[in-house]
């Protein structure tokens, strides 16, 4: 999918609150993200929008194609760490 002239890849579809959490995790590692709601592309999500009940249904979490592997690796490692923590 093209967004602002660059190819972007859908990582996954999920409830917005979960996608916002993943966005922060990816941003900490320097991965650029964008969320696609049924209404628009969202580059940044002001807290006020979430607090006032902005769209909270399922959204697509996208990353630039050049960062897709890095993003997948980060989310995979995060998932493995959470699984290990629960098993201890």
C-alpha positions in Angstrom: 0.0 0.0 0.0 1.3 3.5 -0.8 1.2 6.3 1.8 2.8 9.6 1.1 4.5 8.1 -1.9 6.2 5.3 0.0 5.3 1.6 0.2 3.9 0.6 3.6 3.3 -2.9 4.9 0.4 -4.0 7.1 1.9 -5.8 10.2 -1.5 -6.7 11.7 -5.0 -5.7 12.4 -6.0 -5.2 16.1 -8.1 -3.1 18.5 -6.8 0.5 18.5 -5.7 0.4 22.1 -3.4 -2.5 21.4 -2.1 -0.9 18.3 -1.2 2.2 20.2 0.8 0.1 22.7 2.7 -1.6 19.8 3.3 1.8 18.2 5.1 3.0 21.3 7.2 -0.1 21.5 8.2 0.2 17.9 8.9 3.9 18.2 11.3 3.2 21.1 13.4 1.3 18.5 13.1 3.9 15.8 10.5 2.2 13.7 8.0 4.6 12.1 4.4 3.5 12.2 1.0 4.7 11.0 -2.4 3.5 12.0 -5.2 3.1 9.4 -8.7 3.6 10.8 -11.7 3.2 8.5 -11.7 7.0 8.3 -8.1 8.1 7.9 -4.3 7.5 8.3 -3.1 8.4 11.8 0.6 9.4 12.2 0.2 10.5 15.8 -2.5 9.8 18.3 -3.1 12.5 20.8 -4.1 11.2 24.1 -7.1 13.5 24.1 -8.5 11.6 21.1 -8.3 8.3 23.0 -9.7 9.8 26.2 -12.6 11.4 24.4 -13.6 8.3 22.7 -12.1 8.6 19.3 -12.4 5.5 17.1 -11.3 2.5 19.2 -12.3 -0.4 17.0 -10.0 -2.5 14.8 -7.2 -0.7 13.0 -4.3 -1.6 10.7 -0.8 -1.1 12.0 1.5 -0.2 9.1 5.3 0.3 8.9 7.4 1.4 5.9 8.4 -1.6 3.8 12.1 -0.9 4.5 11.4 -1.4 8.2 9.0 -4.3 8.0 11.5 -7.0 9.0 12.9 -4.9 11.9 9.3 -4.3 13.2 8.4 -8.0 13.0 11.6 -8.9 14.8 10.9 -6.4 17.6 7.3 -7.6 18.1 8.4 -11.2 18.0 11.0 -10.6 20.7 8.5 -8.7 22.8 6.1 -11.6 22.5 8.7 -14.2 23.5 9.7 -12.0 26.5 6.1 -11.8 27.7 5.7 -15.6 27.3 8.9 -16.2 29.3 7.8 -13.9 32.1 4.5 -15.7 32.5 6.2 -19.1 32.6 8.5 -18.1 35.5 
